[in-house]
């Protein structure tokens, strides 16, 4: 305990500029999650307001969500490359500016075509924030303490889901989108006090080093697998959110509930659990001096929660609130997953990896939900949900075993 207190005191004595980096990255990720969750919170109200029928709504909610996720997939690649070529700070604030403008514009759409366009642009912008923030903080802090910075970023960011749920409850859908945009634009004021990574500055002065080359990741079988394994570790998190949480109303109906589950409430409690889980996983990582051990523990916990969720057929609405919290806590290794990916590769492609890996994982919700949908028609909802969940967790666990520990790894090197 004394060791943990001493580490926390060392962290609090960090240079003010590093604290500012953590603050900017944390608030940026807060707005990121706010926007990502907000669509699910306000989509029905907004669709009805622009005049869609019930049938059109069923089509639009899937199509527009896929536009947003496609934007994130493409944006992750571009912002990652830009972060390695022009700097982490430029990529960070560029992404914040883009999704802030898209959010405000989203409040004034009157058709599904424009709704889709601005969700794509917002997703494209959102894709750059987390990777740039984590890369910047991990390269600027001491190797034994950089995990603390990352867990603060992700824990604060996860609370953006709570903010989105509250905004959707107390504001109109237009007001909620505008609020998200204004919060992002306000962050731009902190741009002038934010310093660039010294590691990036060092390699930026050398002309013979290739930076931001995405294909360098695949220069060998070993490097290719390492990158793929980093992605596969995150699959259970987005299985949990995409299936068990976003489809919680369908689970309730299959268990015989007469009242519909409030999916927005499920999402909110899931992200509260995610925030708590990330704080706890960060603490355990510092205590055990390991990323791999803690991620492994969380995968086992999430496996147990997934099995319990599918086998304990309850019709009590309160049960789903507590289960949403438990699913979020079991998925609370997102911070470790993100920093683990950043720590696996050299400075010249670290931003590319740190931006693309989380966004490939986010995009994985599309094939995961499609697989679940296909199997549910043959096996039923519960059997298919449990099967897909177990497969995602087993794939993540096997992938984790193949990666090297990075807790105290020196990041000042190039590929």
VENNOR-V981387 format. One record per backbone hydrogen bond with DSSP energy under -0.5 kcal/mol. NH is the residue of the N-H (numbers start at 1). CO is the residue of the C=O. Records with the same first field share a line. If there is no record, write none. Layout:
# VENNOR-V981387
NH = CO  CO
This chain:
# VENNOR-V981387
5 = 1
6 = 2
7 = 3
8 = 4
9 = 5
10 = 6
11 = 7
12 = 8
13 = 9
14 = 11
18 = 15
19 = 15
20 = 16
21 = 17
22 = 18
23 = 19
24 = 20
25 = 21
26 = 22
27 = 23
28 = 24
29 = 25
30 = 26
31 = 27
32 = 28
33 = 29
34 = 30
35 = 31
36 = 32
37 = 33
38 = 34
39 = 35
40 = 37
41 = 37
42 = 38
43 = 39
46 = 42
47 = 43
48 = 44
49 = 45
50 = 46
51 = 48
52 = 47
57 = 53
58 = 54
59 = 55
60 = 56
61 = 57
62 = 58
63 = 59
64 = 60
65 = 61
66 = 62
67 = 63
68 = 64
69 = 65
70 = 66
71 = 67
72 = 68
73 = 69
74 = 70
75 = 71
76 = 72
77 = 73
78 = 74
79 = 75
80 = 76
81 = 77
82 = 78
83 = 79
84 = 80
85 = 81
86 = 82
87 = 82
91 = 87
92 = 88
93 = 89
94 = 90
95 = 91
96 = 92
97 = 93
98 = 94
99 = 95
100 = 96
101 = 97
102 = 98
103 = 99
104 = 100
105 = 101
106 = 102
107 = 103  104
108 = 105
109 = 106
115 = 111
116 = 112
117 = 113
118 = 114
119 = 115
120 = 116
121 = 117
122 = 118
123 = 119
124 = 120
125 = 121
126 = 122
127 = 123
128 = 125
129 = 126
130 = 126
132 = 128
133 = 129
134 = 130
135 = 131
136 = 132
137 = 133
138 = 134
139 = 135
140 = 136  137
141 = 137
145 = 142
146 = 142
148 = 145
149 = 145
150 = 146
151 = 147
152 = 148
153 = 149
154 = 150
155 = 151
156 = 152
157 = 153
158 = 154
159 = 155  156
160 = 157
161 = 158
163 = 159
164 = 160
165 = 161
166 = 162
167 = 163
168 = 164
169 = 165
170 = 166
171 = 167
176 = 172
177 = 173
178 = 174
179 = 175
180 = 176
181 = 177
182 = 178
183 = 179
184 = 180
185 = 181
186 = 182
187 = 183
188 = 184  185
189 = 186
190 = 187
191 = 188
192 = 189
193 = 190
194 = 191
195 = 193
201 = 197
202 = 198
203 = 199
204 = 200
205 = 201  202
206 = 203
207 = 205
209 = 206
210 = 208
212 = 348
214 = 212
216 = 213
217 = 214
218 = 215
219 = 216
224 = 220
225 = 221
226 = 222
227 = 223
228 = 224
229 = 225
230 = 226
231 = 227
232 = 228
233 = 229
234 = 231
235 = 232
237 = 234
238 = 234
239 = 235
240 = 236
241 = 237
242 = 238
243 = 239
244 = 239
245 = 240
246 = 241
247 = 243
248 = 245
250 = 247
251 = 247
252 = 248
253 = 249
254 = 250
255 = 251
256 = 253
257 = 252
263 = 261
266 = 262
267 = 263
268 = 264
269 = 265
270 = 266
271 = 267
272 = 268
273 = 269
274 = 270
275 = 271
276 = 272
277 = 273
278 = 274
279 = 275
280 = 276
281 = 277
282 = 278
283 = 279
284 = 280
285 = 281
286 = 282
287 = 283
288 = 284
289 = 285
290 = 285
295 = 291
296 = 292
297 = 293
298 = 294
299 = 295
300 = 296
301 = 297
302 = 298
303 = 299
304 = 300
305 = 301
306 = 302
307 = 303
308 = 304
309 = 305
310 = 306
311 = 307
312 = 308
313 = 311
314 = 312
317 = 315
319 = 316
320 = 316
321 = 317
322 = 318
323 = 319
324 = 320
325 = 321
326 = 322
327 = 323
328 = 324
329 = 325
330 = 326
331 = 327
332 = 329
333 = 331
334 = 331
337 = 333
338 = 334
339 = 335
340 = 336
341 = 337
342 = 338
343 = 339
344 = 340  341
345 = 342
347 = 413
349 = 346
350 = 346
353 = 349
354 = 350
355 = 351
356 = 352
357 = 353
358 = 354
359 = 355
360 = 356
361 = 357
362 = 358
363 = 359
364 = 360
365 = 362
366 = 363
367 = 363
368 = 364
369 = 365
370 = 366
371 = 367
372 = 368
373 = 369
374 = 370
375 = 371
376 = 372
377 = 373
378 = 374  375
379 = 375
380 = 375  376
384 = 380
385 = 381
386 = 382
387 = 383
388 = 384
389 = 385
390 = 386
391 = 387
392 = 388
393 = 389
394 = 390
395 = 391
396 = 392
397 = 393
398 = 394
399 = 395
400 = 396
401 = 397
402 = 398  399
403 = 400
409 = 406
411 = 409
413 = 411
